[in-house]
Amino acid sequence: LDSTWWSIRAVLDEYLTDAERYASSISNVALLLHSYTSCASEYGPVHEGFSQLMKAEEAHRNGLLHAWSKALPLVGLLVSKVVDSDAFAKLSLEDAKSAYAALKPRAEELCHDDATAISAISAVSGAVNQSLREGFFGQTERQLATLFKELQMLRIRAKGISKDSLEVLQESIHRAHVAIKVTLPLHQKLIHRSFKLLCRPKSRAGDSSALRAPV
């Protein structure tokens, strides 16, 4: 996943750098035009500035289409890797293990008797959900959301994008959303298993390796 992710980032970052240059060219021409209309400069620099802007605009347009054509198949590949490897379930499991490891030293406090069961369930639920938000699952979900936003930005700015490539993007977004959605019930099961593991009798105490993704 990492190699594909960084390949996509390299393509998008290159485009964003080109876009900054283009924006700088626009600002430069605006300043030259203001100076000319204020009779503070000759027309020559303004003409040269417009010539440079036209070149920058063409380079920006070509760079935009290049970024789209390079990024789109890589995004499809990334989503396929995430879906085919059941990555969200595996990442969720690692996050749940981290939460359990943090709670384990408090097992005696939280699981003292039946009266503390509600507090224990609440503590486990809060810890696991926080770990899911801030850990591998949440980070990956946010990275994909950011990536799709950036591709939507390219789609809006670019001209001449084929209908087929737009459908490819929509399919990738849909597959990612489905992969996240089908993982959500697993989160509740991981909370339940974490609680049972934390509050089992001392003679049967175990570590986070006993946590497994429910089938």
PEFENFEN-V911349 format. One line per field, one symbol per residue. ss: DSSP state (A for helix, B for strand, O for the rest). Layout:
ss: ???
This chain:
ss: OAAAAAAAAAAAAAAAAAAAAAAAAAAAAAAAAAAAAOOOOOAAAAAAAAAAAAAAAAAAAAAAAAAAAAAAAAAAAAAAAAAAOOAAAAAAAAAAAAAAAAAAOOAAAAOOOAAAAAAAAAAAAAAAAAAAAAOAAAAAAAAAAAAAAAAAAAAAAOOOOOAAAAAAAAAAAAAAAAAAAAAAAAAAAAAAAAAAAAOOOAAAOOOAAAOOOOO
